Amino acid sequence: MLNKLFFISIPLLYFLICCKLVFCQTVTPHRYDIVISEIMADPSPQVGLPAAEYVELHSRLPAACHLAGWKLKIGNTVKQLPVLDFDSAGYAIIIATKYLADFVEYSPNIYTLSSISLTDGGQTLVLYDADDQVIHSVSYRQKWHTETIKQEGGWSLEMLDESLPCWGEENWNSSTSPLGGTPGLPNAASTMLYDREPPVMERVTLLDSITVRVFFSEPVNLSFSSSPFVLHASHSPAYTPSILEILEVPYSFSALDLLLSSSLTKGQTYTLELTGQLADCAGNEMQRGSSIRLGVPDKPERGDLIINEVLSHPYDGTDADFIEIFNKSSKIIDLKDIKIGSGGDTMPQKAVWASSSGMQLFPNGYCALCKNKKLTLQQYICPEPQNLLFCDSLPAYNNDEGVVFLTDKSLQTIDRLHYTDDMHYPKLQTTEGVSLERLSPTLPTQNPDNWHSAAETVGFSTPGYANSQQLPEGDGTEFSISPAVISPDNDGFEDFAEFSLRFPEPGNRLTLRVFDATGHAVCLLANNVLCGTEASFRWDGLDDNRNRLPSGMYVVIAQYWDVQGKAGRKRKVVSIAGW
């Protein structure tokens, strides 16, 4: 009986092996099928694992596979990987040869390189297949460890949700394993994340006369058979180039290159519109009809761009600094032709490209160059997030005093600001988290009276959009209410009143109260808040305790004090018609 089983099992085993080999040979991993799932860049001080750097690869395929000729790029160095054998949903740990004996107890799937050198502060890792196609990439940073103590070393970075492999910082954090990492095992920090936001077009640049590069808020998948874009011209539609080809841009795939049939015309404004299907790696489709402007940029000259807002003293010592630029010219200017610097008199002591990859800034356009875009979005109201541009090489600016420089390629001055704490509103208890805003684009940059602290009513900063502190036209304080009669019954019609104030100068403190017909204060809308040159508040007919007030007439009194302490008072009448 045993012999019979033996002779049956041999052909069966041979058949299964052949099936597996044939299956593995026909399975070709595509992008994101194999991912970089864990990175130990700084193993010291040692927590529990051997003090060795490693990179973990994880297969997302349901079958075993044999991969030859693959490569791993670490920074600027390309390493040829040994033949990788993955089990179904298996792992491969890449380490330096000298650490092999130390790691065998943690995982049987160890693969060695003669050396491996990961930068503690962060760098880009790129995984290539045998045809040099990018399968996955990660541009990790030390600050991805959200717990400061783990940034000191000994802990790996782990991908949180492998169903979102194209996500960056949001999808990575420190390992929670007591060993400091989980080589060859499911990530200890693994959790389910949700991506419901579709990508948006953020910026464009021209690579040459017939190639447009479009940047998106996140990586996109090029999975269409025909172009999903169409190009419109504002004035000469008969001469609008067509889009001949679209190419992906590795490593992150958050940009596409559009090859045009002919050159764009200088002085013409074009609109790139999404007319087809385009989605992120989670399947969220972009909204059809979304668009972005582009054109042929002009050479920047002195005064074309101005420094419009400066945040040099971010909250809690974080790196949320930003410098906002405003295009006051009639030109299209590409920020890849602009340098931003610090220090110096006639030229900056240090300068970096405002955007090495490029961003076209149209007339009256804003761009906030952010040291940490994610923090800026978290800490401030940002109604135009596409106007925030990540610039991690942004020079360091002192909290209390410094110099901001804008120059062209040859370091010729475009604009320069020497800022000091004296430019802030003098009655602020602290300037931490408060940006300096320019009051007028036409007044000289270095005029100290042309700068003021951002208003409290906007969160003390306005990155990427119009400043809260601007000099309005005309004189005197204006106070208006619209509508004068409200019916707050939640029917969508005149449910609330909007009280608007406009001051001739910035730096006003405002208290805004609603009184009933007997003179009793029923609602405090603003209590000694710092306002810009304009402020608005809504009232929905409720008192301070969120109770409904009866129908009738109410008086709204605005009391305000300017920076010199001069007081003003205005009153308006508003009525509640019914509920």
C-alpha positions in Angstrom: 0.0 0.0 0.0 2.8 2.4 0.9 4.6 1.6 -2.3 1.5 2.2 -4.3 1.0 5.6 -2.7 4.7 6.4 -3.3 4.4 5.8 -7.0 1.2 7.8 -7.2 2.7 10.7 -5.3 5.8 11.1 -7.4 3.9 11.9 -10.7 1.5 14.0 -8.7 4.3 16.0 -7.1 6.0 16.4 -10.4 2.7 17.7 -11.9 2.2 20.2 -9.1 5.8 21.5 -9.4 5.3 21.9 -13.1 2.1 23.8 -12.6 3.7 26.1 -10.1 6.7 26.8 -12.4 4.4 27.4 -15.4 2.1 29.6 -13.3 5.0 31.7 -11.9 6.5 32.1 -15.4 3.2 33.5 -16.7 2.6 35.9 -13.8 4.3 39.2 -14.4 4.2 41.6 -11.4 2.9 45.0 -12.3 3.2 48.3 -10.5 2.5 48.0 -6.8 2.3 44.1 -6.9 5.6 44.1 -5.0 6.0 46.9 -2.5 8.6 48.4 -0.2 6.8 47.7 3.0 9.4 48.4 5.8 12.6 50.5 6.1 15.1 50.4 8.9 17.3 53.4 8.1 18.7 54.1 11.5 19.1 50.9 13.6 21.0 52.6 16.5 20.5 52.8 19.4 19.5 49.2 19.2 16.0 48.3 20.5 15.6 44.5 19.9 16.7 43.7 16.4 20.3 43.4 15.2 21.8 46.9 14.6 21.6 46.6 10.9 19.8 48.5 8.1 17.3 46.6 6.0 14.6 47.1 3.4 11.6 44.8 3.4 9.8 43.9 0.2 6.3 42.3 0.3 4.4 40.6 -2.5 0.7 41.5 -2.8 0.2 38.6 -5.3 -1.8 35.6 -4.3 0.7 33.2 -5.9 4.4 32.4 -5.4 6.8 34.0 -7.9 10.4 33.8 -9.0 11.9 37.2 -9.9 15.3 37.6 -11.6 17.1 40.7 -12.7 15.3 43.1 -10.4 17.1 46.2 -9.0 16.8 48.5 -6.0 17.9 52.1 -6.3 19.0 53.7 -3.0 19.5 57.4 -3.4 21.7 57.6 -6.5 23.0 54.1 -6.3 21.4 51.2 -8.2 21.9 47.8 -6.6 21.4 44.5 -8.6 19.2 42.3 -6.4 19.7 38.5 -6.1 17.0 36.2 -7.5 14.0 36.8 -5.3 11.6 33.9 -4.5 8.3 35.1 -3.0 5.7 32.8 -1.5 2.1 33.8 -1.8 1.9 37.2 -0.1 5.5 36.6 1.0 8.4 38.7 2.1 12.0 39.4 1.1 14.4 41.1 3.5 17.4 43.0 1.9 20.4 43.4 4.2 24.2 43.7 3.9 26.0 40.3 3.7 27.8 40.8 7.0 24.6 40.8 8.9 23.2 37.5 7.5 24.0 35.4 10.5 22.3 38.0 12.8 19.1 37.9 10.9 18.4 34.2 10.1 16.4 33.8 13.3 14.0 36.6 12.4 13.1 35.5 8.8 14.0 32.7 6.4 13.6 35.1 3.5 16.9 36.9 3.7 18.6 38.3 0.6 22.0 40.0 0.8 23.9 42.8 -0.9 27.6 43.4 -0.5 26.6 46.7 1.2 23.5 48.8 1.9 23.6 52.4 3.1 20.3 54.1 4.0 20.4 57.8 4.9 19.0 58.5 8.4 17.3 61.7 7.4 15.6 60.2 4.4 16.1 59.5 0.7 14.3 57.8 -2.2 14.1 54.1 -2.7 13.0 52.7 -6.1 12.2 49.1 -7.0 12.7 48.1 -10.6 11.7 44.9 -12.5 14.0 43.2 -15.0 12.7 45.5 -17.7 13.6 48.6 -15.7 10.0 49.5 -15.0 9.3 51.1 -11.7 7.3 48.8 -9.5 7.3 50.9 -6.4 9.1 53.9 -4.8 9.2 55.5 -1.4 10.8 58.9 -0.6 11.0 58.4 3.2 11.9 61.1 5.7 13.0 60.8 9.3 10.1 63.0 10.4 7.7 60.2 9.2 8.3 58.9 12.7 5.6 60.9 14.5 7.0 60.2 17.9 10.1 62.3 18.3 11.9 59.7 20.5 11.7 57.2 17.7 13.4 59.6 15.3 16.5 59.1 17.3 17.0 55.5 15.9 16.3 51.9 16.6 12.8 51.8 15.0 11.8 50.9 11.5 9.3 52.8 9.3 6.3 50.6 8.3 3.7 51.0 5.7 0.3 51.2 7.4 -2.0 50.1 4.6 -0.7 48.2 1.6 -3.9 48.7 -0.3 -2.7 52.3 -0.7 0.9 51.8 -1.9 1.0 55.1 -3.8 0.4 57.2 -0.6 3.4 58.9 1.0 3.8 60.2 4.5 0.2 59.6 5.5 0.7 55.8 5.0 3.9 55.4 7.0 4.8 55.5 10.7 7.1 53.9 13.3 6.8 50.2 14.0 5.0 49.4 17.2 6.8 46.1 17.7 8.8 45.9 21.0 11.7 44.7 18.8 11.7 48.0 16.9 10.6 46.3 13.6 9.0 43.3 12.0 11.3 42.0 9.2 9.6 39.2 7.3 6.3 39.5 9.3 3.1 41.6 8.9 3.7 45.1 10.0 2.9 45.8 13.6 1.7 49.3 12.8 -0.6 48.0 10.1 -4.0 49.7 10.0 -6.9 50.3 7.6 -6.8 53.8 6.0 -9.4 55.4 3.7 -8.8 57.4 0.6 -11.9 59.0 -0.7 -10.3 62.2 -2.2 -9.7 62.2 -5.9 -6.6 63.8 -7.3 -6.6 67.4 -8.6 -4.4 69.2 -11.0 -2.1 71.5 -8.9 0.3 73.1 -11.3 1.9 73.0 -14.8 5.2 73.8 -16.4 6.7 73.7 -19.9 9.6 71.2 -20.3 10.2 72.5 -23.8 8.3 74.2 -26.6 6.0 71.1 -27.2 6.0 69.3 -23.8 3.7 70.2 -20.9 4.2 68.6 -17.5 1.0 68.5 -15.3 1.4 67.9 -11.6 -1.3 66.3 -9.5 -2.0 66.3 -5.7 -1.3 62.5 -5.6 -0.1 59.7 -8.0 -2.4 58.9 -10.9 -2.9 55.8 -13.0 -2.4 56.1 -16.7 -4.9 53.4 -17.8 -6.8 54.9 -20.7 -6.6 54.2 -24.4 -7.1 57.7 -25.6 -6.2 61.1 -24.1 -8.4 62.2 -21.3 -7.4 65.8 -21.8 -8.2 68.5 -24.3 -6.4 71.9 -24.7 -8.4 75.1 -25.3 -7.0 78.5 -26.5 -8.6 81.7 -25.2 -8.2 83.8 -28.4 -7.2 81.6 -31.3 -8.9 78.2 -31.1 -8.0 77.4 -34.7 -4.4 77.3 -33.8 -4.7 75.2 -30.6 -2.2 72.3 -30.5 -3.6 68.8 -30.1 -2.2 66.3 -27.6 -0.3 63.5 -29.4 0.9 61.4 -26.5 0.8 61.2 -22.7 3.7 59.8 -20.7 3.9 58.9 -17.0 6.6 60.5 -14.9 8.4 58.2 -12.4 9.2 57.7 -9.6 6.0 58.8 -7.8 3.8 59.1 -10.9 2.2 62.2 -9.6 2.8 64.0 -12.9 2.1 63.4 -16.6 3.9 64.7 -19.6 1.8 65.8 -22.5 3.4 65.9 -26.0 1.8 68.6 -28.2 1.4 68.7 -32.0 3.0 72.2 -32.1 4.4 74.9 -29.9 2.2 77.1 -27.7 1.9 80.7 -28.8 3.5 83.3 -26.6 1.0 85.8 -25.1 -1.9 83.2 -25.5 -3.6 81.7 -22.4 -4.6 78.1 -22.7 -6.8 75.9 -20.6 -6.1 72.2 -20.1 -9.4 70.4 -19.4 -10.0 66.9 -18.2 -12.7 65.4 -20.4 -12.0 61.6 -19.9 -11.2 59.3 -17.0 -8.3 59.6 -14.7 -8.0 58.2 -11.1 -5.6 57.6 -8.3 -4.4 54.2 -7.2 -7.4 53.8 -4.9 -9.8 54.2 -7.8 -11.0 57.8 -6.9 -11.8 59.4 -10.3 -11.0 63.0 -11.0 -13.9 65.3 -11.7 -14.4 65.6 -15.4 -14.4 69.3 -16.5 -11.7 70.3 -14.0 -9.1 72.5 -15.6 -5.9 74.5 -15.2 -4.4 77.4 -17.1 -1.1 77.4 -18.9 0.9 79.5 -21.3 4.4 80.5 -22.4 6.2 82.1 -19.4 8.0 85.4 -19.5 11.4 86.3 -18.0 10.9 87.7 -14.5 12.2 91.2 -13.8 12.5 93.3 -10.7 9.2 94.0 -9.0 7.2 91.4 -11.1 7.0 89.2 -8.1 6.7 90.5 -4.5 7.1 89.0 -1.1 3.5 89.1 0.2 3.5 87.1 3.5 6.1 85.7 5.9 5.7 83.1 8.6 9.1 82.8 10.3 8.0 81.9 13.8 5.8 78.8 13.5 3.9 77.2 16.3 5.8 75.0 18.8 9.1 75.2 17.0 7.8 73.1 14.1 9.0 73.5 10.5 5.8 75.1 9.2 7.6 78.2 7.9 6.4 79.6 4.6 7.0 82.5 2.3 4.2 83.7 0.1 4.8 85.2 -3.3 2.4 87.3 -5.3 2.5 88.0 -9.0 1.7 91.7 -9.4 2.8 91.8 -13.1 0.8 91.0 -16.2 3.2 88.1 -17.0 3.1 84.4 -16.7 6.1 83.5 -14.5 7.5 80.1 -13.9 8.9 79.6 -10.4 11.6 77.3 -11.7 13.2 80.5 -12.9 13.0 82.1 -9.4 15.3 81.6 -6.4 14.4 82.3 -2.8 17.1 83.2 -0.4 18.0 84.5 3.0 20.4 87.1 4.4 22.6 89.5 2.5 22.3 93.0 1.3 22.8 93.1 -2.5 22.4 89.4 -3.0 21.3 86.5 -0.7 23.8 84.6 1.4 21.9 81.4 0.6 19.4 80.8 -2.2 17.5 77.7 -3.5 15.1 77.2 -6.4 11.6 78.2 -5.5 10.4 75.2 -7.5 13.0 73.0 -9.2 10.2 71.1 -10.9 8.3 74.3 -12.0 5.0 76.0 -11.4 3.4 78.7 -13.6 2.2 81.7 -11.6 -0.4 83.8 -13.5 -1.0 87.6 -12.9 -2.6 88.2 -9.4 -1.6 84.7 -8.5 -0.4 83.5 -5.0 2.1 80.8 -4.1 3.1 80.0 -0.5 6.4 78.1 -0.5 6.1 75.8 2.5 8.8 74.0 4.5 6.2 71.5 5.6 3.0 71.7 3.4 1.2 69.1 5.5 1.7 71.2 8.7 0.6 74.4 7.0 -2.6 72.7 5.9 -3.2 71.4 9.4 -2.5 74.6 11.3 -4.2 77.2 9.0 -7.3 77.9 6.9 -6.2 77.1 3.3 -9.1 77.6 0.9 -6.7 77.3 -2.1 -4.5 74.3 -1.2 -3.2 74.1 -4.8 -1.4 77.4 -4.1 0.8 75.8 -1.5 4.0 74.4 -2.8 6.3 72.1 -0.9 9.8 73.5 -0.7 11.7 71.4 1.9 15.0 73.2 1.1 13.4 76.6 2.0 16.2 78.6 3.8 15.9 78.9 7.6 14.5 82.3 8.7 15.0 83.6 12.3 11.9 84.1 14.4 12.4 87.8 15.2 14.5 89.3 12.4 15.8 88.2 9.0 16.0 88.9 5.3 13.9 87.3 2.5 15.3 87.5 -1.0 13.6 86.8 -4.4 16.1 86.6 -7.3 16.2 85.4 -10.9 18.6 82.7 -12.2 21.5 85.0 -12.2 20.8 86.2 -8.6 19.5 89.6 -9.8 17.1 91.0 -7.2 13.3 90.6 -7.9 12.3 91.6 -4.4 13.9 91.9 -0.9 12.4 92.2 2.6 14.3 92.8 5.9 11.6 91.9 8.5 11.7 92.5 12.2 9.4 91.9 15.2 8.6 95.6 15.2 6.5 95.1 12.1 4.0 93.0 14.1 1.0 94.4 15.9 2.5 95.7 19.1 -0.1 94.4 21.5 0.3 90.8 20.6 1.4 88.7 23.5 3.5 86.5 21.1 4.2 86.3 17.4 4.4 82.5 17.5 2.2 81.2 14.7 1.4 84.7 13.4 2.5 85.7 9.9 3.5 89.1 8.7 1.2 90.3 5.9 1.8 92.9 3.3 -0.8 95.7 3.3 -0.4 97.0 -0.3 1.3 95.5 -3.4 2.1 99.0 -4.7 3.8 100.4 -1.6 7.6 99.7 -1.2 8.4 96.3 0.2 10.8 97.7 2.8 8.3 100.3 4.1 7.7 99.1 7.7 4.2 100.6 7.6 3.4 98.3 4.7 3.4 95.2 7.0 1.1 94.0 9.8 0.3 90.9 11.8 -2.4 88.7 10.1 -5.8 88.9 11.7 -7.0 86.6 14.5 -10.3 86.2 12.6 -8.5 84.2 9.8 -6.3 82.2 12.2 -3.3 84.6 12.1 -2.3 83.5 8.7 -3.5 83.4 5.0 -1.2 81.1 3.1 -2.0 81.0 -0.6 -4.8 83.5 -0.8 -5.5 87.2 -0.2 -4.1 88.8 3.0 -6.4 89.6 5.8 -4.6 92.8 6.2 -5.0 94.9 3.1 -5.5 98.7 2.6 -9.0 99.2 1.2 -10.0 102.0 -1.1 -11.7 105.0 0.5 -11.7 106.3 4.1 -13.7 105.6 7.2 -15.0 102.4 8.8 -18.0 100.8 7.0 -20.5 98.6 8.8 -23.2 96.8 6.9 -25.8 94.0 7.5 -27.3 91.7 4.9 -30.2 91.0 5.0 -31.8 93.4 7.4 -34.6 90.9 8.1 -34.0 87.2 8.7 -36.2 84.2 9.0 -34.0 81.5 10.6 -36.3 78.5 9.8 -33.6 76.5 8.0 -35.4 76.7 4.6 -32.3 77.9 2.9 -33.6 81.5 2.4 -32.4 84.4 4.7 -31.6 82.0 7.5 -28.9 84.2 8.9 -27.6 87.8 8.7 -24.0 88.6 7.8 -22.4 91.6 9.6 -19.5 93.1 7.6 -17.0 95.7 8.7 -14.3 97.5 6.7 -11.6 99.5 8.4 -9.4 102.2 6.8 -6.3 100.8 8.5 -5.3 97.4 9.9 -4.8 96.3 13.5 -8.3 96.9 14.9 -9.7 95.2 18.0 -13.4 94.5 17.6 -16.3 93.6 20.0 -19.6 92.8 18.3 -22.8 92.3 20.4 -26.5 91.8 19.6 -29.0 93.5 22.0 -32.8 93.0 22.2 -35.4 95.8 22.2 -35.0 96.2 26.0 -31.3 96.8 25.8 -30.2 93.4 27.1 -27.2 91.8 25.5 -28.4 88.5 24.0 -25.4 87.3 21.8 -21.7 88.1 21.8 -20.4 87.5 18.3 -16.8 88.8 18.8 -15.0 89.6 21.9 -11.9 91.9 21.5 -10.7 90.0 18.4 -7.9 91.3 16.3 -9.3 92.0 12.8 -7.8 92.8 9.4 -9.0 95.6 7.3 -12.1 93.5 6.6 -14.1 91.2 8.9 -17.5 89.5 8.7 -19.6 87.5 11.2 -22.8 85.5 10.8 -25.8 85.5 13.2 -28.5 82.9 13.0 -31.0 84.4 15.4 -29.8 82.4 18.5 -28.6 83.7 21.9 -25.4 82.8 23.6 -26.9 79.5 24.9 -28.0 78.6 21.3 -31.6 79.1 22.2 -34.0 80.7 19.7 -34.8 84.3 20.2 -38.3 85.6 19.7 -39.4 87.6 16.6 -38.7 91.3 16.8 -36.2 94.0 16.3 -32.5 93.7 17.6 -29.7 96.2 17.7 -26.1 95.2 16.7 -23.3 97.3 18.1 -19.8 97.2 16.9 -17.1 98.7 19.2 -13.5 98.9 17.9 -10.1 100.3 18.8 -7.3 101.0 16.4 -3.6 100.3 17.2 -3.3 103.8 18.8 -6.2 103.0 21.1 -8.6 105.3 19.3 -12.2 103.9 19.8 -15.1 103.8 17.4 -18.7 102.6 17.6 -21.3 101.8 15.0 -24.8 100.4 15.3 -27.2 98.6 12.9 -30.7 97.2 13.3 -31.7 93.6 12.3 -35.1 91.9 12.7 -36.2 88.4 13.1 -39.4 87.8 11.1 -40.2 84.4 12.4 -39.2 80.7 12.7 
